[in-house]
Amino acid sequence: MLNAEELPQSCVEMLGGTHGNRINSMILDVLSESFDKPYVRMSETVSREFDKLRDFMFSNVYLNPIAKREETKGMHVIKQLYLYYRSHIELLPDEFKKNISEDGEERVAADYIACMTDRYAIKDYQRLFVPSEWQ
């Protein structure tokens, strides 16, 4: 939805220009800040930039009226994927199926969907439910 250029510049400089870079930066900071200590936390500087980025994302993405209009559609996609994979549990990757005996089919199907990016979930929904002639 957003390009790195649209994010607060200080957040990009401190945390990185891609989602993966930002996650990596925060994880490394938590490890560095918490190693051999009786607590787990981010450094003050990374925490400040994370808070700034989080506030920006809530204002511009999560609570954005355009995104909110899509929310019902997104819930429909997730529900349909869940019902499909719950009924076709054998189609899940082996790394998920191995947890069925311990966690149950419902949890495993939900975990599989939870690992999907938005883009992948939409693509998978289209593959499963939208006739190819309409795409």
Summary of the structure (lengths in Angstrom):
residues: 135
radius of gyration: 19.0
end to end distance: 21.4
largest distance: 58.5
contacts: 312
relative contact order: 0.08
helix: 77%
strand: 0%
